[in-house]
Amino acid sequence: MGSPILQEVANLTELALKPEPFWGYPTSTLNWCEDDYTNTPYIAELINTITNSWIIFCFISIWIVFKYDLPKRHIVLWLGCCVVGFGSWCFHMTLQWEWQV
């Protein structure tokens, strides 16, 4: 272990080298999934953002409902999944309070 002063200098140097987040600094009340903005200044939590790509299948499912003339009630289900997935994607990308609620 090094001295506390050297550790503090290392921490400050690391912060100085990181670019400012594109969406601003996190304002959410929860922030325990991943380290913030470690890979890019545009996405706060990269892995959680990528795992929300399942919403693509929701849009494909909506297309299938129309293509095979399935009952239209299925559209409501898939649109609901799209809304939840999009909100989760935006939250993990920005870590802003507005997308958390």
N, CA, C and O atoms as CSV, one atom per row, in Angstrom:
chain,resi,resn,atom,element,x,y,z
A,1,MET,N,N,0.837,-1.168,0.000
A,1,MET,CA,C,0.000,0.000,0.000
A,1,MET,C,C,0.886,1.237,0.000
A,1,MET,O,O,1.880,1.279,0.725
A,2,GLY,N,N,0.552,2.225,-0.784
A,2,GLY,CA,C,1.302,3.473,-0.818
A,2,GLY,C,C,0.783,4.447,0.217
A,2,GLY,O,O,-0.122,4.147,0.996
A,3,SER,N,N,1.374,5.597,0.198
A,3,SER,CA,C,0.939,6.603,1.159
A,3,SER,C,C,-0.419,7.163,0.750
A,3,SER,O,O,-0.762,7.130,-0.432
A,4,PRO,N,N,-1.195,7.674,1.695
A,4,PRO,CA,C,-2.509,8.233,1.376
A,4,PRO,C,C,-2.411,9.424,0.428
A,4,PRO,O,O,-3.309,9.648,-0.383
A,5,ILE,N,N,-1.348,10.173,0.524
A,5,ILE,CA,C,-1.192,11.337,-0.351
A,5,ILE,C,C,-0.997,10.885,-1.798
A,5,ILE,O,O,-1.598,11.453,-2.711
A,6,LEU,N,N,-0.161,9.868,-2.013
A,6,LEU,CA,C,0.047,9.353,-3.365
A,6,LEU,C,C,-1.231,8.735,-3.926
A,6,LEU,O,O,-1.516,8.870,-5.115
A,7,GLN,N,N,-1.995,8.061,-3.080
A,7,GLN,CA,C,-3.266,7.488,-3.524
A,7,GLN,C,C,-4.238,8.582,-3.944
A,7,GLN,O,O,-4.937,8.439,-4.947
A,8,GLU,N,N,-4.287,9.658,-3.196
A,8,GLU,CA,C,-5.167,10.780,-3.532
A,8,GLU,C,C,-4.734,11.436,-4.843
A,8,GLU,O,O,-5.576,11.805,-5.662
A,9,VAL,N,N,-3.428,11.580,-5.042
A,9,VAL,CA,C,-2.924,12.137,-6.299
A,9,VAL,C,C,-3.298,11.226,-7.469
A,9,VAL,O,O,-3.680,11.711,-8.534
A,10,ALA,N,N,-3.190,9.916,-7.278
A,10,ALA,CA,C,-3.565,8.968,-8.329
A,10,ALA,C,C,-5.046,9.074,-8.643
A,10,ALA,O,O,-5.437,9.035,-9.810
A,11,ASN,N,N,-5.878,9.209,-7.610
A,11,ASN,CA,C,-7.323,9.349,-7.830
A,11,ASN,C,C,-7.641,10.626,-8.584
A,11,ASN,O,O,-8.454,10.612,-9.509
A,12,LEU,N,N,-7.017,11.717,-8.208
A,12,LEU,CA,C,-7.258,12.990,-8.883
A,12,LEU,C,C,-6.764,12.949,-10.325
A,12,LEU,O,O,-7.405,13.516,-11.211
A,13,THR,N,N,-5.647,12.295,-10.570
A,13,THR,CA,C,-5.129,12.162,-11.929
A,13,THR,C,C,-6.088,11.359,-12.786
A,13,THR,O,O,-6.341,11.706,-13.940
A,14,GLU,N,N,-6.624,10.276,-12.220
A,14,GLU,CA,C,-7.585,9.458,-12.963
A,14,GLU,C,C,-8.827,10.258,-13.314
A,14,GLU,O,O,-9.329,10.159,-14.433
A,15,LEU,N,N,-9.327,11.044,-12.382
A,15,LEU,CA,C,-10.498,11.875,-12.644
A,15,LEU,C,C,-10.194,12.931,-13.691
A,15,LEU,O,O,-11.050,13.241,-14.519
A,16,ALA,N,N,-9.004,13.482,-13.671
A,16,ALA,CA,C,-8.642,14.525,-14.618
A,16,ALA,C,C,-8.531,13.977,-16.036
A,16,ALA,O,O,-8.789,14.698,-17.000
A,17,LEU,N,N,-8.153,12.716,-16.170
A,17,LEU,CA,C,-7.988,12.125,-17.490
A,17,LEU,C,C,-9.310,11.667,-18.101
A,17,LEU,O,O,-9.408,11.532,-19.321
A,18,LYS,N,N,-10.320,11.426,-17.280
A,18,LYS,CA,C,-11.621,11.005,-17.794
A,18,LYS,C,C,-12.333,12.203,-18.412
A,18,LYS,O,O,-12.388,13.271,-17.802
A,19,PRO,N,N,-12.877,12.039,-19.615
A,19,PRO,CA,C,-13.644,13.140,-20.190
A,19,PRO,C,C,-14.964,13.336,-19.436
A,19,PRO,O,O,-15.465,12.413,-18.794
A,20,GLU,N,N,-15.501,14.510,-19.519
A,20,GLU,CA,C,-16.779,14.795,-18.858
A,20,GLU,C,C,-17.886,13.999,-19.537
A,20,GLU,O,O,-17.928,13.933,-20.766
A,21,PRO,N,N,-18.781,13.393,-18.763
A,21,PRO,CA,C,-19.865,12.599,-19.354
A,21,PRO,C,C,-20.743,13.439,-20.282
A,21,PRO,O,O,-21.090,14.578,-19.969
A,22,PHE,N,N,-21.091,12.861,-21.416
A,22,PHE,CA,C,-21.909,13.547,-22.419
A,22,PHE,C,C,-23.263,13.963,-21.860
A,22,PHE,O,O,-23.747,15.055,-22.159
A,23,TRP,N,N,-23.878,13.102,-21.052
A,23,TRP,CA,C,-25.213,13.350,-20.516
A,23,TRP,C,C,-25.175,14.119,-19.202
A,23,TRP,O,O,-26.224,14.375,-18.612
A,24,GLY,N,N,-24.009,14.485,-18.740
A,24,GLY,CA,C,-23.874,15.136,-17.440
A,24,GLY,C,C,-23.587,14.090,-16.377
A,24,GLY,O,O,-23.673,12.888,-16.627
A,25,TYR,N,N,-23.254,14.554,-15.220
A,25,TYR,CA,C,-22.936,13.629,-14.135
A,25,TYR,C,C,-24.210,12.966,-13.626
A,25,TYR,O,O,-25.279,13.576,-13.666
A,26,PRO,N,N,-24.114,11.717,-13.144
A,26,PRO,CA,C,-25.306,10.984,-12.701
A,26,PRO,C,C,-26.091,11.729,-11.623
A,26,PRO,O,O,-25.527,12.283,-10.679
A,27,THR,N,N,-27.420,11.723,-11.800
A,27,THR,CA,C,-28.318,12.329,-10.816
A,27,THR,C,C,-29.274,11.300,-10.226
A,27,THR,O,O,-30.143,11.658,-9.431
A,28,SER,N,N,-29.135,10.042,-10.593
A,28,SER,CA,C,-30.053,9.010,-10.112
A,28,SER,C,C,-29.805,8.720,-8.635
A,28,SER,O,O,-28.724,8.970,-8.103
A,29,THR,N,N,-30.833,8.189,-7.996
A,29,THR,CA,C,-30.712,7.847,-6.578
A,29,THR,C,C,-30.114,6.459,-6.384
A,29,THR,O,O,-29.691,6.114,-5.281
A,30,LEU,N,N,-30.075,5.661,-7.450
A,30,LEU,CA,C,-29.477,4.329,-7.406
A,30,LEU,C,C,-28.315,4.279,-8.387
A,30,LEU,O,O,-28.441,4.695,-9.539
A,31,ASN,N,N,-27.195,3.770,-7.923
A,31,ASN,CA,C,-26.044,3.673,-8.809
A,31,ASN,C,C,-25.123,2.579,-8.271
A,31,ASN,O,O,-24.079,2.872,-7.688
A,32,TRP,N,N,-25.508,1.336,-8.467
A,32,TRP,CA,C,-24.732,0.244,-7.906
A,32,TRP,C,C,-24.457,-0.866,-8.915
A,32,TRP,O,O,-23.950,-1.922,-8.536
A,33,CYS,N,N,-24.771,-0.657,-10.161
A,33,CYS,CA,C,-24.604,-1.729,-11.154
A,33,CYS,C,C,-23.170,-1.849,-11.657
A,33,CYS,O,O,-22.555,-2.907,-11.524
A,34,GLU,N,N,-22.635,-0.785,-12.230
A,34,GLU,CA,C,-21.309,-0.801,-12.830
A,34,GLU,C,C,-20.599,0.500,-12.493
A,34,GLU,O,O,-21.202,1.448,-11.989
A,35,ASP,N,N,-19.301,0.524,-12.784
A,35,ASP,CA,C,-18.583,1.796,-12.696
A,35,ASP,C,C,-19.102,2.713,-13.809
A,35,ASP,O,O,-19.450,2.252,-14.896
A,36,ASP,N,N,-19.147,3.990,-13.524
A,36,ASP,CA,C,-19.741,4.936,-14.467
A,36,ASP,C,C,-18.747,5.408,-15.518
A,36,ASP,O,O,-17.603,5.742,-15.210
A,37,TYR,N,N,-19.206,5.428,-16.759
A,37,TYR,CA,C,-18.460,5.997,-17.882
A,37,TYR,C,C,-17.029,5.471,-17.973
A,37,TYR,O,O,-16.106,6.250,-18.211
A,38,THR,N,N,-16.829,4.178,-17.790
A,38,THR,CA,C,-15.475,3.627,-17.856
A,38,THR,C,C,-15.032,3.366,-19.296
A,38,THR,O,O,-13.834,3.387,-19.578
A,39,ASN,N,N,-15.967,3.121,-20.208
A,39,ASN,CA,C,-15.607,2.766,-21.581
A,39,ASN,C,C,-15.771,3.916,-22.568
A,39,ASN,O,O,-15.002,4.031,-23.523
A,40,THR,N,N,-16.748,4.748,-22.345
A,40,THR,CA,C,-17.042,5.840,-23.262
A,40,THR,C,C,-17.755,6.950,-22.507
A,40,THR,O,O,-18.479,6.664,-21.553
A,41,PRO,N,N,-17.576,8.200,-22.899
A,41,PRO,CA,C,-18.288,9.285,-22.214
A,41,PRO,C,C,-19.763,9.366,-22.605
A,41,PRO,O,O,-20.494,10.196,-22.065
A,42,TYR,N,N,-20.210,8.525,-23.526
A,42,TYR,CA,C,-21.593,8.578,-24.001
A,42,TYR,C,C,-22.508,7.580,-23.316
A,42,TYR,O,O,-23.727,7.750,-23.350
A,43,ILE,N,N,-21.959,6.541,-22.694
A,43,ILE,CA,C,-22.768,5.505,-22.055
A,43,ILE,C,C,-22.249,5.291,-20.642
A,43,ILE,O,O,-21.082,4.952,-20.442
A,44,ALA,N,N,-23.129,5.492,-19.660
A,44,ALA,CA,C,-22.723,5.377,-18.257
A,44,ALA,C,C,-22.423,3.926,-17.880
A,44,ALA,O,O,-21.360,3.633,-17.333
A,45,GLU,N,N,-23.342,3.033,-18.167
A,45,GLU,CA,C,-23.176,1.616,-17.831
A,45,GLU,C,C,-23.291,0.804,-19.119
A,45,GLU,O,O,-24.394,0.481,-19.561
A,46,LEU,N,N,-22.164,0.482,-19.707
A,46,LEU,CA,C,-22.135,-0.116,-21.038
A,46,LEU,C,C,-22.849,-1.466,-21.094
A,46,LEU,O,O,-23.700,-1.672,-21.959
A,47,ILE,N,N,-22.521,-2.376,-20.199
A,47,ILE,CA,C,-23.093,-3.729,-20.270
A,47,ILE,C,C,-24.601,-3.691,-20.044
A,47,ILE,O,O,-25.349,-4.347,-20.770
A,48,ASN,N,N,-25.056,-2.938,-19.054
A,48,ASN,CA,C,-26.498,-2.844,-18.808
A,48,ASN,C,C,-27.224,-2.194,-19.987
A,48,ASN,O,O,-28.363,-2.553,-20.284
A,49,THR,N,N,-26.586,-1.257,-20.648
A,49,THR,CA,C,-27.199,-0.636,-21.819
A,49,THR,C,C,-27.310,-1.640,-22.956
A,49,THR,O,O,-28.346,-1.729,-23.616
A,50,ILE,N,N,-26.249,-2.389,-23.180
A,50,ILE,CA,C,-26.264,-3.377,-24.269
A,50,ILE,C,C,-27.286,-4.481,-24.007
A,50,ILE,O,O,-27.937,-4.951,-24.940
A,51,THR,N,N,-27.434,-4.897,-22.762
A,51,THR,CA,C,-28.370,-5.989,-22.478
A,51,THR,C,C,-29.825,-5.572,-22.664
A,51,THR,O,O,-30.711,-6.427,-22.663
A,52,ASN,N,N,-30.086,-4.296,-22.821
A,52,ASN,CA,C,-31.446,-3.851,-23.122
A,52,ASN,C,C,-31.748,-3.899,-24.613
A,52,ASN,O,O,-32.789,-3.406,-25.048
A,53,SER,N,N,-30.859,-4.483,-25.395
A,53,SER,CA,C,-31.108,-4.596,-26.831
A,53,SER,C,C,-32.213,-5.609,-27.139
A,53,SER,O,O,-32.614,-5.751,-28.294
A,54,TRP,N,N,-32.706,-6.311,-26.125
A,54,TRP,CA,C,-33.807,-7.259,-26.333
A,54,TRP,C,C,-35.054,-6.560,-26.843
A,54,TRP,O,O,-35.956,-7.224,-27.354
A,55,ILE,N,N,-35.135,-5.242,-26.722
A,55,ILE,CA,C,-36.337,-4.552,-27.210
A,55,ILE,C,C,-36.460,-4.657,-28.724
A,55,ILE,O,O,-37.541,-4.445,-29.272
A,56,ILE,N,N,-35.365,-4.983,-29.405
A,56,ILE,CA,C,-35.436,-5.214,-30.853
A,56,ILE,C,C,-36.397,-6.357,-31.137
A,56,ILE,O,O,-37.155,-6.306,-32.106
A,57,PHE,N,N,-36.372,-7.387,-30.299
A,57,PHE,CA,C,-37.282,-8.519,-30.490
A,57,PHE,C,C,-38.734,-8.131,-30.246
A,57,PHE,O,O,-39.644,-8.731,-30.819
A,58,CYS,N,N,-38.950,-7.143,-29.408
A,58,CYS,CA,C,-40.318,-6.658,-29.198
A,58,CYS,C,C,-40.863,-6.018,-30.472
A,58,CYS,O,O,-42.017,-6.239,-30.839
A,59,PHE,N,N,-40.029,-5.225,-31.146
A,59,PHE,CA,C,-40.459,-4.611,-32.400
A,59,PHE,C,C,-40.683,-5.667,-33.480
A,59,PHE,O,O,-41.618,-5.564,-34.274
A,60,ILE,N,N,-39.829,-6.671,-33.503
A,60,ILE,CA,C,-40.021,-7.776,-34.459
A,60,ILE,C,C,-41.326,-8.505,-34.157
A,60,ILE,O,O,-42.040,-8.907,-35.075
A,61,SER,N,N,-41.639,-8.675,-32.883
A,61,SER,CA,C,-42.888,-9.349,-32.502
A,61,SER,C,C,-44.100,-8.534,-32.929
A,61,SER,O,O,-45.106,-9.100,-33.358
A,62,ILE,N,N,-44.017,-7.225,-32.818
A,62,ILE,CA,C,-45.123,-6.376,-33.293
A,62,ILE,C,C,-45.302,-6.556,-34.799
A,62,ILE,O,O,-46.429,-6.645,-35.287
A,63,TRP,N,N,-44.206,-6.609,-35.524
A,63,TRP,CA,C,-44.277,-6.827,-36.969
A,63,TRP,C,C,-44.921,-8.186,-37.277
A,63,TRP,O,O,-45.712,-8.299,-38.214
A,64,ILE,N,N,-44.585,-9.209,-36.493
A,64,ILE,CA,C,-45.162,-10.544,-36.696
A,64,ILE,C,C,-46.663,-10.524,-36.444
A,64,ILE,O,O,-47.416,-11.196,-37.147
A,65,VAL,N,N,-47.106,-9.758,-35.447
A,65,VAL,CA,C,-48.553,-9.650,-35.173
A,65,VAL,C,C,-49.276,-9.130,-36.404
A,65,VAL,O,O,-50.336,-9.640,-36.768
A,66,PHE,N,N,-48.700,-8.107,-37.052
A,66,PHE,CA,C,-49.342,-7.560,-38.259
A,66,PHE,C,C,-49.211,-8.516,-39.444
A,66,PHE,O,O,-50.162,-8.691,-40.205
A,67,LYS,N,N,-48.054,-9.127,-39.601
A,67,LYS,CA,C,-47.820,-9.994,-40.755
A,67,LYS,C,C,-48.754,-11.192,-40.766
A,67,LYS,O,O,-49.289,-11.548,-41.816
A,68,TYR,N,N,-48.956,-11.820,-39.610
A,68,TYR,CA,C,-49.778,-13.028,-39.537
A,68,TYR,C,C,-51.182,-12.753,-39.030
A,68,TYR,O,O,-51.919,-13.678,-38.690
A,69,ASP,N,N,-51.550,-11.482,-38.978
A,69,ASP,CA,C,-52.898,-11.063,-38.577
A,69,ASP,C,C,-53.321,-11.709,-37.249
A,69,ASP,O,O,-54.419,-12.251,-37.121
A,70,LEU,N,N,-52.422,-11.634,-36.278
A,70,LEU,CA,C,-52.713,-12.153,-34.940
A,70,LEU,C,C,-53.597,-11.161,-34.196
A,70,LEU,O,O,-53.731,-10.016,-34.627
A,71,PRO,N,N,-54.204,-11.579,-33.082
A,71,PRO,CA,C,-55.052,-10.648,-32.328
A,71,PRO,C,C,-54.266,-9.389,-31.923
A,71,PRO,O,O,-53.118,-9.463,-31.485
A,72,LYS,N,N,-54.912,-8.258,-32.084
A,72,LYS,CA,C,-54.254,-6.971,-31.847
A,72,LYS,C,C,-53.911,-6.735,-30.381
A,72,LYS,O,O,-53.128,-5.835,-30.076
A,73,ARG,N,N,-54.472,-7.515,-29.471
A,73,ARG,CA,C,-54.140,-7.351,-28.062
A,73,ARG,C,C,-52.667,-7.651,-27.792
A,73,ARG,O,O,-52.107,-7.188,-26.798
A,74,HIS,N,N,-52.045,-8.421,-28.673
A,74,HIS,CA,C,-50.625,-8.723,-28.523
A,74,HIS,C,C,-49.768,-7.477,-28.733
A,74,HIS,O,O,-48.668,-7.380,-28.189
A,75,ILE,N,N,-50.263,-6.538,-29.511
A,75,ILE,CA,C,-49.522,-5.291,-29.743
A,75,ILE,C,C,-49.360,-4.530,-28.433
A,75,ILE,O,O,-48.303,-3.956,-28.172
A,76,VAL,N,N,-50.404,-4.525,-27.612
A,76,VAL,CA,C,-50.331,-3.830,-26.324
A,76,VAL,C,C,-49.234,-4.447,-25.452
A,76,VAL,O,O,-48.460,-3.734,-24.814
A,77,LEU,N,N,-49.181,-5.763,-25.437
A,77,LEU,CA,C,-48.147,-6.457,-24.670
A,77,LEU,C,C,-46.759,-6.046,-25.136
A,77,LEU,O,O,-45.915,-5.668,-24.324
A,78,TRP,N,N,-46.518,-6.120,-26.441
A,78,TRP,CA,C,-45.186,-5.834,-26.961
A,78,TRP,C,C,-44.839,-4.355,-26.866
A,78,TRP,O,O,-43.676,-4.010,-26.658
A,79,LEU,N,N,-45.823,-3.477,-27.014
A,79,LEU,CA,C,-45.543,-2.052,-26.831
A,79,LEU,C,C,-45.164,-1.754,-25.382
A,79,LEU,O,O,-44.288,-0.930,-25.123
A,80,GLY,N,N,-45.825,-2.425,-24.441
A,80,GLY,CA,C,-45.464,-2.257,-23.034
A,80,GLY,C,C,-44.030,-2.686,-22.772
A,80,GLY,O,O,-43.293,-2.012,-22.053
A,81,CYS,N,N,-43.637,-3.815,-23.362
A,81,CYS,CA,C,-42.246,-4.270,-23.219
A,81,CYS,C,C,-41.281,-3.273,-23.855
A,81,CYS,O,O,-40.198,-3.033,-23.321
A,82,CYS,N,N,-41.663,-2.694,-24.988
A,82,CYS,CA,C,-40.818,-1.691,-25.639
A,82,CYS,C,C,-40.631,-0.468,-24.753
A,82,CYS,O,O,-39.526,0.068,-24.662
A,83,VAL,N,N,-41.688,-0.026,-24.108
A,83,VAL,CA,C,-41.600,1.155,-23.237
A,83,VAL,C,C,-40.672,0.882,-22.059
A,83,VAL,O,O,-39.817,1.704,-21.732
A,84,VAL,N,N,-40.845,-0.279,-21.422
A,84,VAL,CA,C,-39.986,-0.632,-20.285
A,84,VAL,C,C,-38.532,-0.771,-20.732
A,84,VAL,O,O,-37.629,-0.263,-20.067
A,85,GLY,N,N,-38.304,-1.441,-21.829
A,85,GLY,CA,C,-36.946,-1.626,-22.329
A,85,GLY,C,C,-36.284,-0.326,-22.728
A,85,GLY,O,O,-35.105,-0.111,-22.448
A,86,PHE,N,N,-37.048,0.554,-23.389
A,86,PHE,CA,C,-36.492,1.846,-23.797
A,86,PHE,C,C,-36.149,2.700,-22.580
A,86,PHE,O,O,-35.105,3.353,-22.546
A,87,GLY,N,N,-37.026,2.692,-21.586
A,87,GLY,CA,C,-36.759,3.450,-20.367
A,87,GLY,C,C,-35.534,2.926,-19.637
A,87,GLY,O,O,-34.723,3.710,-19.144
A,88,SER,N,N,-35.394,1.610,-19.562
A,88,SER,CA,C,-34.236,1.008,-18.918
A,88,SER,C,C,-32.958,1.317,-19.695
A,88,SER,O,O,-31.916,1.594,-19.101
A,89,TRP,N,N,-33.042,1.268,-21.008
A,89,TRP,CA,C,-31.892,1.587,-21.859
A,89,TRP,C,C,-31.438,3.032,-21.636
A,89,TRP,O,O,-30.247,3.299,-21.474
A,90,CYS,N,N,-32.385,3.947,-21.630
A,90,CYS,CA,C,-32.044,5.359,-21.419
A,90,CYS,C,C,-31.476,5.590,-20.017
A,90,CYS,O,O,-30.536,6.366,-19.848
A,91,PHE,N,N,-32.043,4.919,-19.016
A,91,PHE,CA,C,-31.543,5.094,-17.662
A,91,PHE,C,C,-30.106,4.619,-17.533
A,91,PHE,O,O,-29.258,5.338,-17.004
A,92,HIS,N,N,-29.826,3.415,-18.010
A,92,HIS,CA,C,-28.469,2.878,-17.875
A,92,HIS,C,C,-27.477,3.625,-18.763
A,92,HIS,O,O,-26.278,3.633,-18.483
A,93,MET,N,N,-27.964,4.247,-19.821
A,93,MET,CA,C,-27.071,5.016,-20.677
A,93,MET,C,C,-26.720,6.362,-20.044
A,93,MET,O,O,-25.600,6.847,-20.205
A,94,THR,N,N,-27.669,6.970,-19.325
A,94,THR,CA,C,-27.459,8.325,-18.817
A,94,THR,C,C,-27.283,8.407,-17.305
A,94,THR,O,O,-26.595,9.304,-16.818
A,95,LEU,N,N,-27.891,7.491,-16.553
A,95,LEU,CA,C,-27.962,7.543,-15.084
A,95,LEU,C,C,-28.566,8.854,-14.592
A,95,LEU,O,O,-28.158,9.397,-13.566
A,96,GLN,N,N,-29.538,9.348,-15.338
A,96,GLN,CA,C,-30.235,10.568,-14.939
A,96,GLN,C,C,-31.522,10.204,-14.195
A,96,GLN,O,O,-32.191,9.226,-14.527
A,97,TRP,N,N,-31.849,10.998,-13.201
A,97,TRP,CA,C,-33.017,10.764,-12.362
A,97,TRP,C,C,-34.299,10.728,-13.193
A,97,TRP,O,O,-35.208,9.953,-12.896
A,98,GLU,N,N,-34.376,11.551,-14.221
A,98,GLU,CA,C,-35.587,11.619,-15.043
A,98,GLU,C,C,-35.919,10.271,-15.702
A,98,GLU,O,O,-37.092,9.950,-15.890
A,99,TRP,N,N,-34.917,9.502,-16.044
A,99,TRP,CA,C,-35.154,8.190,-16.650
A,99,TRP,C,C,-35.342,7.092,-15.606
A,99,TRP,O,O,-35.806,5.996,-15.920
A,100,GLN,N,N,-34.977,7.399,-14.368
A,100,GLN,CA,C,-35.143,6.421,-13.289
A,100,GLN,C,C,-36.611,6.292,-12.890
A,100,GLN,O,O,-37.061,5.201,-12.542
A,101,VAL,N,N,-37.352,7.378,-12.936
A,101,VAL,CA,C,-38.744,7.358,-12.469
A,101,VAL,C,C,-39.708,6.963,-13.533
A,101,VAL,O,O,-40.912,6.904,-13.284
